[in-house]
């Protein structure tokens, strides 16, 4: 199947493709080996998933000090 890129760099996905993802509104877009890869993503409000986020942070070993360092790095002035 073909999808044409518009003058505004938008793609319209064929109906046959998106019909496989009826509840999906967003896709993560990546380039792998010169191919565009779309991965379905479900967006959910943070207040419902805070425990999932905390579990992931714990699993990754991210500490409060890591967060402080990241904030300091983000706030530093460019040279």
C-alpha positions, 0 to 999 in steps of 0.5 A: 500500500502507498501513503503519499506525503503532503506539502505539509509533510503529513501522511495519511495512513490507509484505512486498511492499516488503521482499522487494525488499531481502532482505539489508537489515536497516537503512534510513536514514530522512529527511523530504523535502518532507513525505514519509518516505524510506527508503534501504537501508543496509548496516552493515559492521565498521569494521576492514574499511572503514578504507581506505574511511573514510580515502579519504573523509576525504582526499577531503573535505579533513578534516585532523587539525587539523579533528578536534582542533577538532571534539573541542574543540568537542564537549567545551566546556561549555555556557554 
